Amino acid sequence: MKHIFLNKKSESTFLALHGTGGDENDLVPLVNYLNPTFNILSPRGNVSEQGMNRFFKRHGIGNYDIKNLEDETTNLNEFIRLSITNYGLDQSQMVGLGFSNGANILESLLQLYGPILKKVVLLSPVFLQPNKPFKDLTGVDIFIATSDNDPYVKNKENDWLVDALKAAHANVYVNKHQGGHQMNQAILEDLKKWLTK
């Protein structure tokens, strides 16, 4: 995967996954704000949708290509594995952080591969595969920022996502906000606090 790695000689690393139309530079200012000392590993999604980068295909808004999602989740897992080896990263100190499309592939990673990341941040995710149980996530800390006003989230499905993660024994912290499909300063301040716990 095309990516950037910013080596700050830290034991901790953000794995930063952009939203639709973003690229590997998109979340760098955000993760630097959350913790400027962490290394940053940031891949670009392999899929191009009318010139916009994505981590997996869809057939229009809300209509996701689940087979491609699973293929690209396997690619992401392999990318993480190779990056840990190539850059000498401490896997136990990696924080997966995804926004929107990036959060959705992180969610898929937890479903297919379980606790390969011990800390995961899902910003504006959508519960894409409610029928697929999560692997055992004992010991995994998850921060979810979600809104009932998010136009991509139907029927409070993110409440089911939270329930499914808890059923898989993850430690889940939920920031339920009114802001729709976005990040805001209050979410980032809350996340900053959560990361230092």
N, C-alpha and C positions, 0 to 999 in steps of 0.2 A: 504494500500500500504506500502511495506517496504520503510523506509525513515530514514533520519537523521534530527534532529533539533538542530542547534547550537544557543543557547540562549545567546545573548550579551546584554540583558536588554535594547534593543533599541525599539523605537516605530515603526521602519521600518523593514520590512522583505523581503528578496529576496526569491521568489519561483523559484527554479532553476531546469530546466528540461533538462536532458542530451540528447545527440544525440544517434543514433544507436550504440550499442556496449558499451556504457558508463554505469555508474551506479550512485548511489546517491552521491558518493564522487567526481565525475568527474569535476563539475563546481565550487567546493568550492574555489580553488585557484583563479579562474577568478572573482567570485563575491567578494571575499575578496579584490582583487586588485581594483575593481570598487568602493567599499566602505567597509572598514574593520569594520565599526561600526554596520552595519545592521545584524540582525538575519538572519540565513539561514535555510530554510525549503526545503529539497531536496528529492523528492521521486524517487524510481526506477520504471521504466516501468514494467507493469504487464506481458508483452508478451516476450517470448524467441524465437528468430529466429535463429536456429542452434547455440544455446549457446550465442547469442548476445541479450542483453536487448533492448526492444523497447516499446514505449507507445501504439502502436496498430499494428495489423497484416498487412502484404502485401503479394501479390502473385508474388514476384519477383520485381526487380527494376522498379519503376515508376507505378506499378500496385497495388493500395492500396485497402484494404478491408474497404469500407466506413461504412458498418454496424458495424464492430468491432471498427472502429474509433469513431462512435457515442456512442457505449456502453462504451468504455474506457474514452471518454470525460465526460460521466455521472459519472463514477467512480472517475475521477479527481476532478470534481466539488464537489462530496461528500467528498473526501479527504480534499479539501480546507476548506469546511464548518466545518468538524470535527476538523481539526487542529486549526482553529481560536478559537473554543470553548475550546479544550484541552489545548492549549498553551497560551490562553488569548491574541491573536494577534489582532492588529488594522487592520481591513480589508482595510480601506481607505489608509493605509500606506504600502500595499503590492505591490511589483514590480514583475510581472511575467517575467521571463527571460528564453527563450528556444533557444537551438541550434538545427537546422536541424529537426530531428524527434520530439524533444521537442518543437520547434517553431511551428511545424505543429499541434500538439495537442492544443497548446495555441490558435492558429488561430481558431480551431474548437470550443474551449471554447467560444470565442467571437461570433461565429456564433450561437451557441446553447443557450448560457446563457447570452450574452450581457455584460454589464459593471460591472461584479463582481470584476474585478481588474481595478484600475484607471490608472495604468502605466504598459505597456507591451513592452517587448523587443523581437523582432523576428529576430534571427540571421540565415541567410541562409534558409528561409522558402520556401515551395513550395505551390502554390495555389491549394489545393486538391479538393475543392468543389466550383468552380466558379458559379454554378447554384443555390447555396444556399445563400440567402442574409444574411448579418450580422444583428443582432439586433441593435437597436439604441445605438450608442456608444458616444453620447454627453458627453463631459467631460473626455473622455479617451484619454490619451497621448500614442502614439505608435511610437517606434523606429524600423525601418526596415533596416537591412544591407543585401544588395543583389547585385548580379553581373550578367551581361549578359553572362559571361563566366562560370556560374555555370552549370555543366553538367546535373543536375537534373531539371533545369528550362528550359522549352521549350517555344519558341515563345513569349518571353518577358511577360510570364503570371504574373510575379510579378508586372508589370506595371498595370495589371488589378486588382491585389490584392490591390495595393495602391489606385486605383480609387474606388474600392468597399468599402474600409475602410473610405475613404473620403466621399463617398455617404452616409455612415452610421453616418456621423458627427463626426468621430474621428479626433483628432489632430495628423496628421501623419508627422513624420520626416524621410526622406529617406537618407541613406548612400549608394550611388551607387558606387561600387568599381570594380576593375579589377581582384580581387583575386580568383574568382571561388568559390567553396563550402568550405569556411573556414573563420576563424577570423584572423585578423592581428592586429598589434600594433596600426596602424592608426585608425582602427575601434574602438578599445577599448578606445583610447584617446577621440575620438569623442563622444562615448557613455558616458564616464565619465563626460564630459562637459554637455551633455544632461540631465543626471541624477540630476545634481545640479541646473538645471533651476527651 
